[in-house]
Amino acid sequence: MRPETDPRVTLPRPPAPHPGIMHRTTRIKITELNPHLMCALCGGYFIDATTIVECLHSFCKTCIVRYLETNKYCPMCDVQVHKTRPLLSIRSDKTLQDIVYKLVPGLFKDEMKRRRDFYAAYPLTEVPNGSNEDRGEVLEQEKGALSDNEIVSLSIEFYEGVRDREEKKGPLENGDGDKEKTGVRFLQCPAAMTVMHLAKFLRNKMDVPSKYKVEVLYEDEPLKEYYTLMDIAYIYPWRRNGPLPLKYRVQPACKRLTLPTAPTPSEGTNTSGASESGGATAAANGGTSNCLQTPSSTSRGRKMTVNGAPVPPLT
Protein backbone atom coordinates (compact mmCIF):
# COMPACT_ATOMS: atom_id res chain seq x y z
CA MET A 1 0.00 0.00 0.00
CA ARG A 2 1.26 3.43 -0.87
CA PRO A 3 1.95 5.77 2.06
CA GLU A 4 -0.67 8.26 3.18
CA THR A 5 0.06 11.96 3.11
CA ASP A 6 -2.85 13.64 4.92
CA PRO A 7 -3.81 11.48 7.95
CA ARG A 8 -2.25 12.43 11.26
CA VAL A 9 -1.49 10.40 14.31
CA THR A 10 -1.49 11.55 17.92
CA LEU A 11 1.49 10.64 20.07
CA PRO A 12 2.00 11.61 23.73
CA ARG A 13 4.61 14.30 24.23
CA PRO A 14 7.61 13.40 26.41
CA PRO A 15 7.34 14.57 30.03
CA ALA A 16 8.07 18.25 30.58
CA PRO A 17 11.38 19.05 32.32
CA HIS A 18 9.68 21.21 34.95
CA PRO A 19 6.77 19.98 37.11
CA GLY A 20 4.97 23.29 36.65
CA ILE A 21 4.69 22.81 32.88
CA MET A 22 1.56 20.92 31.85
CA HIS A 23 1.69 17.98 29.46
CA ARG A 24 0.47 18.70 25.98
CA THR A 25 -0.32 16.53 22.98
CA THR A 26 1.68 17.09 19.83
CA ARG A 27 0.09 16.19 16.51
CA ILE A 28 2.58 15.13 13.88
CA LYS A 29 2.16 14.12 10.26
CA ILE A 30 2.41 10.44 9.54
CA THR A 31 4.77 11.31 6.70
CA GLU A 32 7.37 12.11 9.36
CA LEU A 33 7.18 8.46 10.50
CA ASN A 34 7.13 6.95 7.01
CA PRO A 35 10.88 6.13 6.91
CA HIS A 36 10.31 3.77 9.85
CA LEU A 37 7.10 2.22 8.48
CA MET A 38 7.88 1.73 4.78
CA CYS A 39 9.50 -1.08 2.84
CA ALA A 40 12.57 0.01 0.86
CA LEU A 41 11.83 -2.53 -1.88
CA CYS A 42 8.24 -1.69 -2.80
CA GLY A 43 7.93 1.82 -1.33
CA GLY A 44 4.72 0.97 0.54
CA TYR A 45 3.86 0.33 4.16
CA PHE A 46 5.02 -2.94 5.69
CA ILE A 47 2.76 -5.93 5.07
CA ASP A 48 3.79 -9.04 7.02
CA ALA A 49 6.91 -7.22 8.22
CA THR A 50 9.99 -9.46 8.10
CA THR A 51 13.41 -8.62 9.57
CA ILE A 52 16.86 -9.83 8.53
CA VAL A 53 18.60 -11.33 11.55
CA GLU A 54 22.09 -10.17 10.61
CA CYS A 55 21.40 -6.43 10.25
CA LEU A 56 17.83 -5.97 11.59
CA HIS A 57 16.55 -4.22 8.45
CA SER A 58 12.86 -4.90 7.81
CA PHE A 59 10.85 -5.38 4.61
CA CYS A 60 7.55 -6.81 3.44
CA LYS A 61 7.65 -10.59 3.53
CA THR A 62 6.84 -11.07 -0.16
CA CYS A 63 9.34 -8.34 -1.13
CA ILE A 64 12.32 -9.76 0.76
CA VAL A 65 11.56 -13.40 -0.17
CA ARG A 66 11.40 -12.50 -3.86
CA TYR A 67 14.60 -10.44 -3.54
CA LEU A 68 16.55 -13.21 -1.79
CA GLU A 69 15.73 -15.67 -4.52
CA THR A 70 18.46 -14.05 -6.63
CA ASN A 71 20.53 -12.21 -3.97
CA LYS A 72 22.30 -13.11 -0.74
CA TYR A 73 22.93 -9.59 0.59
CA CYS A 74 20.73 -7.07 2.38
CA PRO A 75 19.29 -4.57 -0.12
CA MET A 76 20.01 -1.67 2.27
CA CYS A 77 23.43 -2.33 3.81
CA ASP A 78 24.91 -5.14 1.66
CA VAL A 79 25.48 -7.39 4.68
CA GLN A 80 25.53 -11.04 3.70
CA VAL A 81 22.30 -12.62 4.86
CA HIS A 82 23.44 -16.25 4.46
CA LYS A 83 26.02 -17.95 2.32
CA THR A 84 23.76 -20.56 0.78
CA ARG A 85 20.20 -20.31 2.21
CA PRO A 86 19.36 -16.67 3.01
CA LEU A 87 15.72 -17.47 3.80
CA LEU A 88 16.92 -19.11 7.03
CA SER A 89 18.11 -15.74 8.34
CA ILE A 90 14.85 -13.79 8.18
CA ARG A 91 12.19 -13.62 10.89
CA SER A 92 8.61 -12.39 10.99
CA ASP A 93 8.35 -9.14 12.99
CA LYS A 94 4.81 -9.12 14.40
CA THR A 95 5.48 -6.26 16.79
CA LEU A 96 6.55 -3.94 13.98
CA GLN A 97 3.55 -5.00 11.90
CA ASP A 98 1.16 -4.24 14.76
CA ILE A 99 2.69 -0.77 15.10
CA VAL A 100 2.20 -0.11 11.38
CA TYR A 101 -1.42 -1.26 11.53
CA LYS A 102 -2.13 0.99 14.49
CA LEU A 103 -0.46 4.08 13.06
CA VAL A 104 -1.72 3.95 9.46
CA PRO A 105 -5.49 4.57 9.24
CA GLY A 106 -7.39 1.93 7.31
CA LEU A 107 -4.36 -0.17 6.38
CA PHE A 108 -5.40 -3.29 8.31
CA LYS A 109 -8.98 -3.13 7.03
CA ASP A 110 -7.84 -2.72 3.41
CA GLU A 111 -5.33 -5.56 3.68
CA MET A 112 -7.89 -7.98 5.13
CA LYS A 113 -10.33 -7.09 2.34
CA ARG A 114 -7.64 -7.65 -0.29
CA ARG A 115 -6.87 -11.10 1.11
CA ARG A 116 -10.55 -12.09 1.25
CA ASP A 117 -11.03 -10.98 -2.34
CA PHE A 118 -7.98 -12.96 -3.46
CA TYR A 119 -9.04 -16.24 -1.87
CA ALA A 120 -12.61 -15.73 -3.09
CA ALA A 121 -11.29 -15.39 -6.65
CA TYR A 122 -8.93 -18.38 -6.24
CA PRO A 123 -10.69 -20.77 -3.83
CA LEU A 124 -8.32 -23.64 -4.54
CA THR A 125 -5.28 -21.66 -3.40
CA GLU A 126 -3.79 -22.99 -0.17
CA VAL A 127 -3.28 -20.58 2.73
CA PRO A 128 0.40 -20.65 3.86
CA ASN A 129 -0.16 -20.82 7.62
CA GLY A 130 -3.89 -21.48 7.66
CA SER A 131 -4.58 -18.65 10.14
CA ASN A 132 -7.66 -16.42 10.01
CA GLU A 133 -5.50 -13.35 9.49
CA ASP A 134 -3.80 -14.92 6.47
CA ARG A 135 -7.24 -15.56 4.98
CA GLY A 136 -8.37 -12.01 5.78
CA GLU A 137 -11.06 -13.18 8.19
CA VAL A 138 -9.93 -11.11 11.19
CA LEU A 139 -12.10 -8.09 11.90
CA GLU A 140 -10.62 -4.74 12.86
CA GLN A 141 -12.30 -4.96 16.27
CA GLU A 142 -10.68 -8.33 16.99
CA LYS A 143 -7.26 -6.93 16.10
CA GLY A 144 -7.69 -4.14 18.63
CA ALA A 145 -7.38 -1.30 16.12
CA LEU A 146 -9.37 1.85 16.82
CA SER A 147 -10.16 5.00 14.90
CA ASP A 148 -10.81 8.48 16.31
CA ASN A 149 -14.52 8.46 15.48
CA GLU A 150 -15.20 4.92 16.74
CA ILE A 151 -17.43 4.49 19.79
CA VAL A 152 -15.83 2.79 22.80
CA SER A 153 -17.87 1.14 25.55
CA LEU A 154 -16.38 1.63 29.00
CA SER A 155 -17.26 0.88 32.60
CA ILE A 156 -16.52 3.30 35.44
CA GLU A 157 -16.59 2.56 39.16
CA PHE A 158 -15.20 3.96 42.39
CA TYR A 159 -11.61 2.96 43.20
CA GLU A 160 -11.51 1.35 46.65
CA GLY A 161 -7.75 0.88 46.91
CA VAL A 162 -5.67 -2.26 47.19
CA ARG A 163 -6.01 -2.57 50.98
CA ASP A 164 -9.80 -2.21 51.04
CA ARG A 165 -10.14 -4.64 48.13
CA GLU A 166 -8.08 -7.29 49.98
CA GLU A 167 -10.10 -6.83 53.17
CA LYS A 168 -13.37 -7.42 51.29
CA LYS A 169 -11.93 -10.32 49.33
CA GLY A 170 -11.38 -12.52 52.40
CA PRO A 171 -15.00 -12.83 53.64
CA LEU A 172 -16.32 -13.24 50.10
CA GLU A 173 -13.95 -16.11 49.35
CA ASN A 174 -14.96 -17.88 52.55
CA GLY A 175 -18.64 -17.41 51.81
CA ASP A 176 -19.19 -15.29 54.93
CA GLY A 177 -20.15 -12.10 53.15
CA ASP A 178 -22.75 -11.04 50.67
CA LYS A 179 -21.78 -9.57 47.34
CA GLU A 180 -22.11 -5.83 47.45
CA LYS A 181 -23.24 -3.64 44.63
CA THR A 182 -20.17 -2.04 43.17
CA GLY A 183 -21.99 0.89 41.57
CA VAL A 184 -20.53 0.24 38.13
CA ARG A 185 -21.83 2.53 35.39
CA PHE A 186 -21.43 2.06 31.64
CA LEU A 187 -20.77 4.76 29.06
CA GLN A 188 -20.28 4.96 25.31
CA CYS A 189 -17.73 7.58 24.26
CA PRO A 190 -15.73 8.39 21.11
CA ALA A 191 -12.22 6.94 21.04
CA ALA A 192 -10.76 10.45 20.75
CA MET A 193 -12.17 11.54 24.13
CA THR A 194 -9.47 12.34 26.68
CA VAL A 195 -9.20 11.37 30.33
CA MET A 196 -9.58 15.06 31.21
CA HIS A 197 -13.02 15.15 29.56
CA LEU A 198 -14.07 12.01 31.42
CA ALA A 199 -12.94 13.51 34.74
CA LYS A 200 -14.94 16.67 34.01
CA PHE A 201 -18.01 14.57 33.26
CA LEU A 202 -17.64 12.74 36.59
CA ARG A 203 -17.16 16.04 38.44
CA ASN A 204 -20.36 17.48 36.99
CA LYS A 205 -22.31 14.25 37.46
CA MET A 206 -21.42 13.95 41.17
CA ASP A 207 -21.33 17.71 41.82
CA VAL A 208 -17.78 17.51 43.21
CA PRO A 209 -16.53 20.86 44.59
CA SER A 210 -13.63 22.53 42.83
CA LYS A 211 -11.38 22.03 45.88
CA TYR A 212 -11.31 18.30 45.06
CA LYS A 213 -9.78 16.62 42.05
CA VAL A 214 -11.23 13.64 40.19
CA GLU A 215 -8.64 11.11 39.07
CA VAL A 216 -9.25 8.31 36.55
CA LEU A 217 -7.36 5.01 36.81
CA TYR A 218 -6.83 1.82 34.86
CA GLU A 219 -6.63 -0.95 37.46
CA ASP A 220 -4.35 0.68 40.08
CA GLU A 221 -2.49 3.09 37.78
CA PRO A 222 -3.56 6.77 37.42
CA LEU A 223 -4.00 7.90 33.83
CA LYS A 224 -2.55 11.05 32.29
CA GLU A 225 -5.11 13.73 31.49
CA TYR A 226 -4.03 13.94 27.86
CA TYR A 227 -4.52 10.19 27.22
CA THR A 228 -7.37 9.40 24.84
CA LEU A 229 -9.43 6.22 25.06
CA MET A 230 -7.57 5.06 21.95
CA ASP A 231 -4.23 5.60 23.74
CA ILE A 232 -5.46 3.56 26.72
CA ALA A 233 -6.58 0.73 24.43
CA TYR A 234 -3.11 0.61 22.84
CA ILE A 235 -1.03 1.06 26.02
CA TYR A 236 -2.83 -1.30 28.39
CA PRO A 237 -3.76 -4.99 27.92
CA TRP A 238 -7.41 -4.47 26.98
CA ARG A 239 -8.49 -6.97 24.32
CA ARG A 240 -11.96 -5.53 23.60
CA ASN A 241 -13.68 -8.63 24.95
CA GLY A 242 -15.77 -6.37 27.19
CA PRO A 243 -16.14 -2.71 28.22
CA LEU A 244 -12.92 -0.78 28.90
CA PRO A 245 -12.61 -1.09 32.72
CA LEU A 246 -11.83 2.27 34.32
CA LYS A 247 -12.02 3.52 37.90
CA TYR A 248 -12.11 6.91 39.58
CA ARG A 249 -11.28 8.44 42.93
CA VAL A 250 -11.79 11.84 44.55
CA GLN A 251 -8.97 13.48 46.48
CA PRO A 252 -8.29 16.92 47.98
CA ALA A 253 -6.59 19.19 45.47
CA CYS A 254 -3.11 20.31 46.56
CA LYS A 255 -1.90 23.64 45.28
CA ARG A 256 1.84 24.17 45.09
CA LEU A 257 3.11 27.52 46.24
CA THR A 258 6.44 28.97 45.21
CA LEU A 259 8.86 29.55 48.07
CA PRO A 260 9.84 33.20 48.44
CA THR A 261 13.42 34.03 47.62
CA ALA A 262 15.52 34.50 50.74
CA PRO A 263 16.87 38.06 51.08
CA THR A 264 20.58 38.47 50.60
CA PRO A 265 22.26 39.34 53.93
CA SER A 266 24.06 42.67 53.97
CA GLU A 267 27.81 42.85 54.45
CA GLY A 268 28.98 42.69 58.04
CA THR A 269 25.83 40.93 59.24
CA ASN A 270 26.34 37.56 60.88
CA THR A 271 23.53 35.15 60.15
CA SER A 272 23.60 31.96 62.19
CA GLY A 273 23.04 28.60 60.56
CA ALA A 274 20.31 27.83 63.07
CA SER A 275 18.23 30.84 62.05
CA GLU A 276 18.61 29.98 58.37
CA SER A 277 17.60 26.35 58.88
CA GLY A 278 14.71 27.44 61.08
CA GLY A 279 13.43 29.83 58.44
CA ALA A 280 13.75 27.19 55.73
CA THR A 281 11.92 24.68 57.89
CA ALA A 282 9.12 27.12 58.57
CA ALA A 283 8.80 27.91 54.89
CA ALA A 284 8.81 24.23 54.02
CA ASN A 285 6.12 23.46 56.60
CA GLY A 286 3.88 26.39 55.88
CA GLY A 287 4.63 27.63 52.38
CA THR A 288 5.10 24.68 50.08
CA SER A 289 1.61 23.16 50.19
CA ASN A 290 -1.91 24.43 50.51
CA CYS A 291 -3.76 21.10 50.71
CA LEU A 292 -7.36 21.57 51.75
CA GLN A 293 -8.65 19.54 54.68
CA THR A 294 -11.42 17.05 54.18
CA PRO A 295 -14.76 18.60 55.19
CA SER A 296 -17.18 16.74 57.40
CA SER A 297 -19.66 14.44 55.70
CA THR A 298 -22.59 16.63 56.85
CA SER A 299 -21.20 19.91 55.58
CA ARG A 300 -23.25 19.90 52.38
CA GLY A 301 -25.89 17.32 53.21
CA ARG A 302 -24.29 14.44 51.33
CA LYS A 303 -21.81 11.70 52.13
CA MET A 304 -18.41 12.46 50.69
CA THR A 305 -15.18 11.55 52.33
CA VAL A 306 -11.75 11.09 50.83
CA ASN A 307 -8.90 8.58 51.06
CA GLY A 308 -10.75 5.32 51.52
CA ALA A 309 -14.34 6.33 52.34
CA PRO A 310 -16.98 5.73 49.66
CA VAL A 311 -18.07 8.45 47.26
CA PRO A 312 -21.75 8.57 46.21
CA PRO A 313 -22.26 6.38 43.13
CA LEU A 314 -23.19 7.92 39.83
CA THR A 315 -26.92 8.26 39.24
Secondary structure, DSSP 8 states (H G I E B T S, - for coil): ----SS-EEEEE----SSTTS---EEEEEGGGTHHHHB-TTTSSB-SSEEEETTT--EEEHHHHHHHHTT--B-TTT--B--SS-GGGGEEE-HHHHHHHHHHSTTHHHHHHHHHHHHHHH-TT---SS--HHHHT---HHHHT---TT-EEEEEEEE---HHHHHHHHHHHHHT-S-------EEEEEETT-BHHHHHHHHHHHHT--TTEEEEEEETTEE--TT-BHHHHHHHS---SSS-EEEEEEEEE---B----------TT----HHHHHHHHHHHHHHHSB-------TTSSSS----SSS------
